[in-house]
């Protein structure tokens, strides 16, 4: 079952959904993603990755975030 055509992404994603959401294969996702799944049931089938946690992880990888934090806004005073 492919979820690539989903009109939205659920807040809690299965492994295959989390990998697709991240744009990675399942194997690569398992190797590089530091986000641990939440267990909704005692079975591994109940493990879900929280989309908000995945967003935070992917945002932390963005090298542009640090650059934008030091960029001055238009109209900002240079010396206070």
PDB file of N, CA, C and O in Angstrom:
ATOM      1  N   UNK A   1       0.841  -1.181   0.000  1.00  0.00           N
ATOM      2  CA  UNK A   1       0.000   0.000   0.000  1.00  0.00           C
ATOM      3  C   UNK A   1       0.883   1.240   0.000  1.00  0.00           C
ATOM      4  O   UNK A   1       1.742   1.383   0.870  1.00  0.00           O
ATOM      5  N   UNK A   2       0.690   2.115  -0.936  1.00  0.00           N
ATOM      6  CA  UNK A   2       1.482   3.335  -1.036  1.00  0.00           C
ATOM      7  C   UNK A   2       0.679   4.522  -0.535  1.00  0.00           C
ATOM      8  O   UNK A   2      -0.471   4.715  -0.929  1.00  0.00           O
ATOM      9  N   UNK A   3       1.287   5.316   0.334  1.00  0.00           N
ATOM     10  CA  UNK A   3       0.623   6.483   0.896  1.00  0.00           C
ATOM     11  C   UNK A   3       1.129   7.782   0.279  1.00  0.00           C
ATOM     12  O   UNK A   3       0.842   8.868   0.782  1.00  0.00           O
ATOM     13  N   UNK A   4       1.886   7.664  -0.819  1.00  0.00           N
ATOM     14  CA  UNK A   4       2.466   8.844  -1.434  1.00  0.00           C
ATOM     15  C   UNK A   4       1.384   9.824  -1.873  1.00  0.00           C
ATOM     16  O   UNK A   4       1.618  11.033  -1.879  1.00  0.00           O
ATOM     17  N   UNK A   5       0.207   9.328  -2.241  1.00  0.00           N
ATOM     18  CA  UNK A   5      -0.857  10.198  -2.711  1.00  0.00           C
ATOM     19  C   UNK A   5      -1.748  10.748  -1.616  1.00  0.00           C
ATOM     20  O   UNK A   5      -2.810  11.298  -1.905  1.00  0.00           O
ATOM     21  N   UNK A   6      -1.335  10.610  -0.356  1.00  0.00           N
ATOM     22  CA  UNK A   6      -2.164  11.129   0.729  1.00  0.00           C
ATOM     23  C   UNK A   6      -2.389  12.627   0.568  1.00  0.00           C
ATOM     24  O   UNK A   6      -1.455  13.359   0.240  1.00  0.00           O
ATOM     25  N   UNK A   7      -3.621  13.095   0.796  1.00  0.00           N
ATOM     26  CA  UNK A   7      -3.865  14.537   0.735  1.00  0.00           C
ATOM     27  C   UNK A   7      -3.333  15.241   1.982  1.00  0.00           C
ATOM     28  O   UNK A   7      -3.190  16.464   1.988  1.00  0.00           O
ATOM     29  N   UNK A   8      -3.048  14.497   3.011  1.00  0.00           N
ATOM     30  CA  UNK A   8      -2.496  15.025   4.254  1.00  0.00           C
ATOM     31  C   UNK A   8      -1.678  13.925   4.910  1.00  0.00           C
ATOM     32  O   UNK A   8      -1.797  12.752   4.553  1.00  0.00           O
ATOM     33  N   UNK A   9      -0.854  14.307   5.862  1.00  0.00           N
ATOM     34  CA  UNK A   9      -0.069  13.323   6.596  1.00  0.00           C
ATOM     35  C   UNK A   9      -0.620  13.248   8.011  1.00  0.00           C
ATOM     36  O   UNK A   9      -0.815  14.286   8.643  1.00  0.00           O
ATOM     37  N   UNK A  10      -0.876  12.048   8.528  1.00  0.00           N
ATOM     38  CA  UNK A  10      -1.354  11.909   9.905  1.00  0.00           C
ATOM     39  C   UNK A  10      -0.322  12.429  10.899  1.00  0.00           C
ATOM     40  O   UNK A  10       0.860  12.535  10.569  1.00  0.00           O
ATOM     41  N   UNK A  11      -0.752  12.747  12.089  1.00  0.00           N
ATOM     42  CA  UNK A  11       0.154  13.239  13.135  1.00  0.00           C
ATOM     43  C   UNK A  11       1.093  12.143  13.617  1.00  0.00           C
ATOM     44  O   UNK A  11       2.202  12.441  14.062  1.00  0.00           O
ATOM     45  N   UNK A  12       0.677  10.885  13.540  1.00  0.00           N
ATOM     46  CA  UNK A  12       1.490   9.744  13.947  1.00  0.00           C
ATOM     47  C   UNK A  12       1.627   8.810  12.741  1.00  0.00           C
ATOM     48  O   UNK A  12       0.634   8.304  12.219  1.00  0.00           O
ATOM     49  N   UNK A  13       2.869   8.592  12.307  1.00  0.00           N
ATOM     50  CA  UNK A  13       3.145   7.871  11.070  1.00  0.00           C
ATOM     51  C   UNK A  13       3.764   6.499  11.313  1.00  0.00           C
ATOM     52  O   UNK A  13       4.607   6.330  12.194  1.00  0.00           O
ATOM     53  N   UNK A  14       3.329   5.513  10.510  1.00  0.00           N
ATOM     54  CA  UNK A  14       3.995   4.216  10.495  1.00  0.00           C
ATOM     55  C   UNK A  14       5.397   4.403   9.910  1.00  0.00           C
ATOM     56  O   UNK A  14       5.697   5.447   9.331  1.00  0.00           O
ATOM     57  N   UNK A  15       6.248   3.393  10.063  1.00  0.00           N
ATOM     58  CA  UNK A  15       7.620   3.472   9.555  1.00  0.00           C
ATOM     59  C   UNK A  15       7.646   3.814   8.068  1.00  0.00           C
ATOM     60  O   UNK A  15       8.389   4.703   7.652  1.00  0.00           O
ATOM     61  N   UNK A  16       6.846   3.121   7.268  1.00  0.00           N
ATOM     62  CA  UNK A  16       6.868   3.381   5.827  1.00  0.00           C
ATOM     63  C   UNK A  16       6.387   4.791   5.503  1.00  0.00           C
ATOM     64  O   UNK A  16       6.895   5.426   4.579  1.00  0.00           O
ATOM     65  N   UNK A  17       5.406   5.282   6.264  1.00  0.00           N
ATOM     66  CA  UNK A  17       4.916   6.642   6.059  1.00  0.00           C
ATOM     67  C   UNK A  17       5.963   7.667   6.484  1.00  0.00           C
ATOM     68  O   UNK A  17       6.182   8.661   5.791  1.00  0.00           O
ATOM     69  N   UNK A  18       6.608   7.424   7.622  1.00  0.00           N
ATOM     70  CA  UNK A  18       7.628   8.347   8.115  1.00  0.00           C
ATOM     71  C   UNK A  18       8.788   8.445   7.134  1.00  0.00           C
ATOM     72  O   UNK A  18       9.313   9.531   6.888  1.00  0.00           O
ATOM     73  N   UNK A  19       9.184   7.308   6.575  1.00  0.00           N
ATOM     74  CA  UNK A  19      10.258   7.309   5.586  1.00  0.00           C
ATOM     75  C   UNK A  19       9.836   8.096   4.341  1.00  0.00           C
ATOM     76  O   UNK A  19      10.601   8.918   3.836  1.00  0.00           O
ATOM     77  N   UNK A  20       8.634   7.849   3.852  1.00  0.00           N
ATOM     78  CA  UNK A  20       8.139   8.569   2.681  1.00  0.00           C
ATOM     79  C   UNK A  20       8.008  10.062   2.977  1.00  0.00           C
ATOM     80  O   UNK A  20       8.365  10.894   2.142  1.00  0.00           O
ATOM     81  N   UNK A  21       7.505  10.401   4.145  1.00  0.00           N
ATOM     82  CA  UNK A  21       7.352  11.803   4.555  1.00  0.00           C
ATOM     83  C   UNK A  21       8.704  12.506   4.548  1.00  0.00           C
ATOM     84  O   UNK A  21       8.802  13.675   4.176  1.00  0.00           O
ATOM     85  N   UNK A  22       9.753  11.782   4.964  1.00  0.00           N
ATOM     86  CA  UNK A  22      11.103  12.336   5.012  1.00  0.00           C
ATOM     87  C   UNK A  22      11.800  12.302   3.663  1.00  0.00           C
ATOM     88  O   UNK A  22      12.857  12.909   3.493  1.00  0.00           O
ATOM     89  N   UNK A  23      11.218  11.598   2.706  1.00  0.00           N
ATOM     90  CA  UNK A  23      11.822  11.487   1.386  1.00  0.00           C
ATOM     91  C   UNK A  23      12.947  10.479   1.333  1.00  0.00           C
ATOM     92  O   UNK A  23      13.834  10.571   0.484  1.00  0.00           O
ATOM     93  N   UNK A  24      12.912   9.508   2.246  1.00  0.00           N
ATOM     94  CA  UNK A  24      13.965   8.509   2.331  1.00  0.00           C
ATOM     95  C   UNK A  24      13.393   7.111   2.150  1.00  0.00           C
ATOM     96  O   UNK A  24      12.195   6.891   2.326  1.00  0.00           O
ATOM     97  N   UNK A  25      14.263   6.167   1.794  1.00  0.00           N
ATOM     98  CA  UNK A  25      13.838   4.777   1.775  1.00  0.00           C
ATOM     99  C   UNK A  25      13.692   4.335   3.226  1.00  0.00           C
ATOM    100  O   UNK A  25      14.229   4.975   4.130  1.00  0.00           O
ATOM    101  N   UNK A  26      12.961   3.236   3.452  1.00  0.00           N
ATOM    102  CA  UNK A  26      12.800   2.744   4.823  1.00  0.00           C
ATOM    103  C   UNK A  26      14.153   2.401   5.444  1.00  0.00           C
ATOM    104  O   UNK A  26      14.400   2.716   6.608  1.00  0.00           O
ATOM    105  N   UNK A  27      15.014   1.769   4.685  1.00  0.00           N
ATOM    106  CA  UNK A  27      16.324   1.374   5.210  1.00  0.00           C
ATOM    107  C   UNK A  27      17.148   2.597   5.603  1.00  0.00           C
ATOM    108  O   UNK A  27      17.709   2.641   6.698  1.00  0.00           O
ATOM    109  N   UNK A  28      17.223   3.582   4.722  1.00  0.00           N
ATOM    110  CA  UNK A  28      17.984   4.794   5.021  1.00  0.00           C
ATOM    111  C   UNK A  28      17.383   5.529   6.212  1.00  0.00           C
ATOM    112  O   UNK A  28      18.108   6.025   7.075  1.00  0.00           O
ATOM    113  N   UNK A  29      16.056   5.598   6.254  1.00  0.00           N
ATOM    114  CA  UNK A  29      15.372   6.257   7.360  1.00  0.00           C
ATOM    115  C   UNK A  29      15.770   5.607   8.689  1.00  0.00           C
ATOM    116  O   UNK A  29      16.100   6.303   9.650  1.00  0.00           O
ATOM    117  N   UNK A  30      15.737   4.269   8.740  1.00  0.00           N
ATOM    118  CA  UNK A  30      16.099   3.559   9.967  1.00  0.00           C
ATOM    119  C   UNK A  30      17.548   3.822  10.372  1.00  0.00           C
ATOM    120  O   UNK A  30      17.867   3.843  11.560  1.00  0.00           O
ATOM    121  N   UNK A  31      18.425   4.021   9.386  1.00  0.00           N
ATOM    122  CA  UNK A  31      19.844   4.237   9.661  1.00  0.00           C
ATOM    123  C   UNK A  31      20.151   5.661  10.140  1.00  0.00           C
ATOM    124  O   UNK A  31      21.042   5.847  10.969  1.00  0.00           O
ATOM    125  N   UNK A  32      19.437   6.656   9.640  1.00  0.00           N
ATOM    126  CA  UNK A  32      19.822   8.044   9.920  1.00  0.00           C
ATOM    127  C   UNK A  32      18.890   8.807  10.856  1.00  0.00           C
ATOM    128  O   UNK A  32      19.297   9.814  11.435  1.00  0.00           O
ATOM    129  N   UNK A  33      17.672   8.359  11.013  1.00  0.00           N
ATOM    130  CA  UNK A  33      16.710   9.126  11.800  1.00  0.00           C
ATOM    131  C   UNK A  33      16.903   8.889  13.304  1.00  0.00           C
ATOM    132  O   UNK A  33      16.816   7.752  13.767  1.00  0.00           O
ATOM    133  N   UNK A  34      17.165   9.957  14.066  1.00  0.00           N
ATOM    134  CA  UNK A  34      17.329   9.805  15.510  1.00  0.00           C
ATOM    135  C   UNK A  34      15.999   9.796  16.272  1.00  0.00           C
ATOM    136  O   UNK A  34      15.975   9.516  17.471  1.00  0.00           O
ATOM    137  N   UNK A  35      14.911  10.096  15.595  1.00  0.00           N
ATOM    138  CA  UNK A  35      13.599  10.140  16.245  1.00  0.00           C
ATOM    139  C   UNK A  35      13.149   8.717  16.556  1.00  0.00           C
ATOM    140  O   UNK A  35      13.131   7.853  15.680  1.00  0.00           O
ATOM    141  N   UNK A  36      12.792   8.491  17.794  1.00  0.00           N
ATOM    142  CA  UNK A  36      12.310   7.175  18.223  1.00  0.00           C
ATOM    143  C   UNK A  36      10.790   7.143  18.119  1.00  0.00           C
ATOM    144  O   UNK A  36      10.126   8.143  18.395  1.00  0.00           O
ATOM    145  N   UNK A  37      10.235   5.998  17.722  1.00  0.00           N
ATOM    146  CA  UNK A  37       8.783   5.907  17.613  1.00  0.00           C
ATOM    147  C   UNK A  37       8.099   5.844  18.971  1.00  0.00           C
ATOM    148  O   UNK A  37       8.687   5.405  19.959  1.00  0.00           O
ATOM    149  N   UNK A  38       6.869   6.284  19.001  1.00  0.00           N
ATOM    150  CA  UNK A  38       6.015   6.188  20.179  1.00  0.00           C
ATOM    151  C   UNK A  38       5.270   4.863  20.070  1.00  0.00           C
ATOM    152  O   UNK A  38       4.769   4.526  18.997  1.00  0.00           O
ATOM    153  N   UNK A  39       5.190   4.116  21.148  1.00  0.00           N
ATOM    154  CA  UNK A  39       4.494   2.829  21.131  1.00  0.00           C
ATOM    155  C   UNK A  39       3.055   3.020  21.593  1.00  0.00           C
ATOM    156  O   UNK A  39       2.806   3.319  22.761  1.00  0.00           O
ATOM    157  N   UNK A  40       2.125   2.851  20.688  1.00  0.00           N
ATOM    158  CA  UNK A  40       0.710   2.945  21.025  1.00  0.00           C
ATOM    159  C   UNK A  40       0.167   1.620  21.545  1.00  0.00           C
ATOM    160  O   UNK A  40      -0.834   1.581  22.260  1.00  0.00           O
ATOM    161  N   UNK A  41       0.850   0.525  21.172  1.00  0.00           N
ATOM    162  CA  UNK A  41       0.474  -0.808  21.640  1.00  0.00           C
ATOM    163  C   UNK A  41       1.750  -1.547  22.036  1.00  0.00           C
ATOM    164  O   UNK A  41       2.851  -1.043  21.816  1.00  0.00           O
ATOM    165  N   UNK A  42       1.609  -2.722  22.611  1.00  0.00           N
ATOM    166  CA  UNK A  42       2.785  -3.500  22.995  1.00  0.00           C
ATOM    167  C   UNK A  42       3.463  -4.149  21.791  1.00  0.00           C
ATOM    168  O   UNK A  42       4.595  -4.621  21.902  1.00  0.00           O
ATOM    169  N   UNK A  43       2.797  -4.178  20.661  1.00  0.00           N
ATOM    170  CA  UNK A  43       3.343  -4.745  19.432  1.00  0.00           C
ATOM    171  C   UNK A  43       4.138  -3.683  18.670  1.00  0.00           C
ATOM    172  O   UNK A  43       3.843  -2.491  18.760  1.00  0.00           O
ATOM    173  N   UNK A  44       5.145  -4.128  17.921  1.00  0.00           N
ATOM    174  CA  UNK A  44       5.900  -3.208  17.075  1.00  0.00           C
ATOM    175  C   UNK A  44       5.003  -2.587  16.007  1.00  0.00           C
ATOM    176  O   UNK A  44       5.316  -1.527  15.465  1.00  0.00           O
ATOM    177  N   UNK A  45       3.897  -3.244  15.710  1.00  0.00           N
ATOM    178  CA  UNK A  45       2.950  -2.698  14.727  1.00  0.00           C
ATOM    179  C   UNK A  45       2.270  -1.430  15.225  1.00  0.00           C
ATOM    180  O   UNK A  45       1.692  -0.678  14.440  1.00  0.00           O
ATOM    181  N   UNK A  46       2.343  -1.198  16.525  1.00  0.00           N
ATOM    182  CA  UNK A  46       1.730  -0.010  17.102  1.00  0.00           C
ATOM    183  C   UNK A  46       2.683   1.173  17.207  1.00  0.00           C
ATOM    184  O   UNK A  46       2.298   2.244  17.676  1.00  0.00           O
ATOM    185  N   UNK A  47       3.941   0.980  16.766  1.00  0.00           N
ATOM    186  CA  UNK A  47       4.918   2.076  16.810  1.00  0.00           C
ATOM    187  C   UNK A  47       4.585   3.130  15.766  1.00  0.00           C
ATOM    188  O   UNK A  47       4.287   2.813  14.614  1.00  0.00           O
ATOM    189  N   UNK A  48       4.639   4.394  16.188  1.00  0.00           N
ATOM    190  CA  UNK A  48       4.365   5.502  15.278  1.00  0.00           C
ATOM    191  C   UNK A  48       5.375   6.613  15.521  1.00  0.00           C
ATOM    192  O   UNK A  48       5.790   6.859  16.654  1.00  0.00           O
ATOM    193  N   UNK A  49       5.760   7.276  14.443  1.00  0.00           N
ATOM    194  CA  UNK A  49       6.662   8.418  14.514  1.00  0.00           C
ATOM    195  C   UNK A  49       5.811   9.682  14.488  1.00  0.00           C
ATOM    196  O   UNK A  49       4.980   9.864  13.599  1.00  0.00           O
ATOM    197  N   UNK A  50       6.024  10.549  15.467  1.00  0.00           N
ATOM    198  CA  UNK A  50       5.251  11.785  15.512  1.00  0.00           C
ATOM    199  C   UNK A  50       5.775  12.741  14.444  1.00  0.00           C
ATOM    200  O   UNK A  50       6.964  13.053  14.388  1.00  0.00           O
ATOM    201  N   UNK A  51       4.857  13.192  13.606  1.00  0.00           N
ATOM    202  CA  UNK A  51       5.218  14.076  12.497  1.00  0.00           C
ATOM    203  C   UNK A  51       5.918  15.339  13.000  1.00  0.00           C
ATOM    204  O   UNK A  51       6.870  15.805  12.374  1.00  0.00           O
ATOM    205  N   UNK A  52       5.460  15.895  14.116  1.00  0.00           N
ATOM    206  CA  UNK A  52       6.086  17.109  14.663  1.00  0.00           C
ATOM    207  C   UNK A  52       7.544  16.852  15.042  1.00  0.00           C
ATOM    208  O   UNK A  52       8.394  17.719  14.839  1.00  0.00           O
ATOM    209  N   UNK A  53       7.841  15.680  15.585  1.00  0.00           N
ATOM    210  CA  UNK A  53       9.229  15.329  15.936  1.00  0.00           C
ATOM    211  C   UNK A  53      10.078  15.167  14.684  1.00  0.00           C
ATOM    212  O   UNK A  53      11.242  15.567  14.665  1.00  0.00           O
ATOM    213  N   UNK A  54       9.502  14.584  13.643  1.00  0.00           N
ATOM    214  CA  UNK A  54      10.224  14.458  12.376  1.00  0.00           C
ATOM    215  C   UNK A  54      10.500  15.833  11.781  1.00  0.00           C
ATOM    216  O   UNK A  54      11.587  16.079  11.257  1.00  0.00           O
ATOM    217  N   UNK A  55       9.516  16.733  11.862  1.00  0.00           N
ATOM    218  CA  UNK A  55       9.709  18.101  11.361  1.00  0.00           C
ATOM    219  C   UNK A  55      10.860  18.782  12.097  1.00  0.00           C
ATOM    220  O   UNK A  55      11.703  19.427  11.474  1.00  0.00           O
ATOM    221  N   UNK A  56      10.896  18.637  13.433  1.00  0.00           N
ATOM    222  CA  UNK A  56      11.973  19.245  14.227  1.00  0.00           C
ATOM    223  C   UNK A  56      13.328  18.687  13.835  1.00  0.00           C
ATOM    224  O   UNK A  56      14.301  19.429  13.706  1.00  0.00           O
ATOM    225  N   UNK A  57      13.389  17.363  13.645  1.00  0.00           N
ATOM    226  CA  UNK A  57      14.646  16.734  13.249  1.00  0.00           C
ATOM    227  C   UNK A  57      15.106  17.254  11.889  1.00  0.00           C
ATOM    228  O   UNK A  57      16.265  17.636  11.727  1.00  0.00           O
ATOM    229  N   UNK A  58      14.197  17.267  10.911  1.00  0.00           N
ATOM    230  CA  UNK A  58      14.588  17.713   9.570  1.00  0.00           C
ATOM    231  C   UNK A  58      14.963  19.195   9.574  1.00  0.00           C
ATOM    232  O   UNK A  58      15.877  19.602   8.855  1.00  0.00           O
ATOM    233  N   UNK A  59      14.268  20.006  10.375  1.00  0.00           N
ATOM    234  CA  UNK A  59      14.598  21.424  10.481  1.00  0.00           C
ATOM    235  C   UNK A  59      16.004  21.600  11.057  1.00  0.00           C
ATOM    236  O   UNK A  59      16.729  22.513  10.663  1.00  0.00           O
ATOM    237  N   UNK A  60      16.386  20.728  11.987  1.00  0.00           N
ATOM    238  CA  UNK A  60      17.713  20.833  12.596  1.00  0.00           C
ATOM    239  C   UNK A  60      18.833  20.530  11.593  1.00  0.00           C
ATOM    240  O   UNK A  60      19.982  20.912  11.813  1.00  0.00           O
ATOM    241  N   UNK A  61      18.503  19.856  10.510  1.00  0.00           N
ATOM    242  CA  UNK A  61      19.490  19.529   9.482  1.00  0.00           C
ATOM    243  C   UNK A  61      19.723  20.672   8.498  1.00  0.00           C
ATOM    244  O   UNK A  61      20.701  20.659   7.751  1.00  0.00           O
ATOM    245  N   UNK A  62      18.838  21.647   8.496  1.00  0.00           N
ATOM    246  CA  UNK A  62      18.874  22.730   7.508  1.00  0.00           C
ATOM    247  C   UNK A  62      20.013  23.703   7.810  1.00  0.00           C
ATOM    248  O   UNK A  62      19.980  24.390   8.831  1.00  0.00           O
ATOM    249  N   UNK A  63      21.021  23.771   6.931  1.00  0.00           N
ATOM    250  CA  UNK A  63      22.135  24.692   7.174  1.00  0.00           C
ATOM    251  C   UNK A  63      21.726  26.152   7.004  1.00  0.00           C
ATOM    252  O   UNK A  63      22.475  27.043   7.405  1.00  0.00           O
ATOM    253  N   UNK A  64      20.578  26.415   6.429  1.00  0.00           N
ATOM    254  CA  UNK A  64      20.132  27.786   6.203  1.00  0.00           C
ATOM    255  C   UNK A  64      19.527  28.427   7.444  1.00  0.00           C
ATOM    256  O   UNK A  64      19.398  29.650   7.499  1.00  0.00           O
ATOM    257  N   UNK A  65      19.153  27.630   8.439  1.00  0.00           N
ATOM    258  CA  UNK A  65      18.514  28.171   9.639  1.00  0.00           C
ATOM    259  C   UNK A  65      19.466  29.089  10.385  1.00  0.00           C
ATOM    260  O   UNK A  65      19.072  30.188  10.776  1.00  0.00           O
ATOM    261  N   UNK A  66      20.699  28.673  10.591  1.00  0.00           N
ATOM    262  CA  UNK A  66      21.669  29.498  11.310  1.00  0.00           C
ATOM    263  C   UNK A  66      21.953  30.784  10.537  1.00  0.00           C
ATOM    264  O   UNK A  66      22.128  31.843  11.140  1.00  0.00           O
ATOM    265  N   UNK A  67      21.998  30.699   9.226  1.00  0.00           N
ATOM    266  CA  UNK A  67      22.278  31.884   8.410  1.00  0.00           C
ATOM    267  C   UNK A  67      21.154  32.911   8.527  1.00  0.00           C
ATOM    268  O   UNK A  67      21.421  34.112   8.566  1.00  0.00           O
ATOM    269  N   UNK A  68      19.914  32.460   8.583  1.00  0.00           N
ATOM    270  CA  UNK A  68      18.807  33.403   8.662  1.00  0.00           C
ATOM    271  C   UNK A  68      18.698  34.026  10.041  1.00  0.00           C
ATOM    272  O   UNK A  68      18.157  35.124  10.177  1.00  0.00           O
ATOM    273  N   UNK A  69      19.198  33.351  11.068  1.00  0.00           N
ATOM    274  CA  UNK A  69      19.117  33.898  12.415  1.00  0.00           C
ATOM    275  C   UNK A  69      20.077  35.061  12.597  1.00  0.00           C
ATOM    276  O   UNK A  69      19.833  35.926  13.439  1.00  0.00           O
ATOM    277  N   UNK A  70      21.163  35.108  11.831  1.00  0.00           N
ATOM    278  CA  UNK A  70      22.122  36.194  11.960  1.00  0.00           C
ATOM    279  C   UNK A  70      21.853  37.303  10.944  1.00  0.00           C
ATOM    280  O   UNK A  70      22.488  38.356  10.996  1.00  0.00           O
ATOM    281  N   UNK A  71      20.938  37.080  10.045  1.00  0.00           N
ATOM    282  CA  UNK A  71      20.614  38.072   9.034  1.00  0.00           C
ATOM    283  C   UNK A  71      19.781  39.185   9.650  1.00  0.00           C
ATOM    284  O   UNK A  71      18.835  38.922  10.393  1.00  0.00           O
ATOM    285  N   UNK A  72      20.133  40.427   9.343  1.00  0.00           N
ATOM    286  CA  UNK A  72      19.376  41.563   9.853  1.00  0.00           C
ATOM    287  C   UNK A  72      18.109  41.764   9.026  1.00  0.00           C
ATOM    288  O   UNK A  72      18.079  41.506   7.823  1.00  0.00           O
ATOM    289  N   UNK A  73      17.094  42.219   9.690  1.00  0.00           N
ATOM    290  CA  UNK A  73      15.843  42.520   9.007  1.00  0.00           C
ATOM    291  C   UNK A  73      15.923  43.921   8.405  1.00  0.00           C
ATOM    292  O   UNK A  73      16.663  44.776   8.892  1.00  0.00           O
ATOM    293  N   UNK A  74      15.168  44.140   7.360  1.00  0.00           N
ATOM    294  CA  UNK A  74      15.122  45.448   6.722  1.00  0.00           C
ATOM    295  C   UNK A  74      14.654  46.475   7.752  1.00  0.00           C
ATOM    296  O   UNK A  74      13.649  46.271   8.433  1.00  0.00           O
ATOM    297  N   UNK A  75      15.378  47.559   7.855  1.00  0.00           N
ATOM    298  CA  UNK A  75      15.007  48.620   8.752  1.00  0.00           C
ATOM    299  C   UNK A  75      15.586  48.503  10.156  1.00  0.00           C
ATOM    300  O   UNK A  75      15.398  49.398  10.980  1.00  0.00           O
ATOM    301  N   UNK A  76      16.292  47.403  10.437  1.00  0.00           N
ATOM    302  CA  UNK A  76      16.890  47.204  11.753  1.00  0.00           C
ATOM    303  C   UNK A  76      18.108  48.123  11.894  1.00  0.00           C
ATOM    304  O   UNK A  76      18.874  48.296  10.946  1.00  0.00           O
ATOM    305  N   UNK A  77      18.275  48.691  13.043  1.00  0.00           N
ATOM    306  CA  UNK A  77      19.400  49.588  13.278  1.00  0.00           C
ATOM    307  C   UNK A  77      20.692  48.775  13.391  1.00  0.00           C
ATOM    308  O   UNK A  77      20.718  47.721  14.028  1.00  0.00           O
ATOM    309  N   UNK A  78      21.733  49.261  12.784  1.00  0.00           N
ATOM    310  CA  UNK A  78      22.995  48.530  12.775  1.00  0.00           C
ATOM    311  C   UNK A  78      23.709  48.619  14.128  1.00  0.00           C
ATOM    312  O   UNK A  78      24.215  47.606  14.610  1.00  0.00           O
ATOM    313  N   UNK A  79      23.761  49.763  14.733  1.00  0.00           N
ATOM    314  CA  UNK A  79      24.475  49.918  16.012  1.00  0.00           C
ATOM    315  C   UNK A  79      23.516  50.223  17.157  1.00  0.00           C
ATOM    316  O   UNK A  79      23.745  51.151  17.933  1.00  0.00           O
ATOM    317  N   UNK A  80      22.450  49.449  17.261  1.00  0.00           N
ATOM    318  CA  UNK A  80      21.528  49.606  18.386  1.00  0.00           C
ATOM    319  C   UNK A  80      20.489  50.583  18.094  1.00  0.00           C
ATOM    320  O   UNK A  80      19.627  50.837  18.936  1.00  0.00           O
TER     321      UNK A  80
END
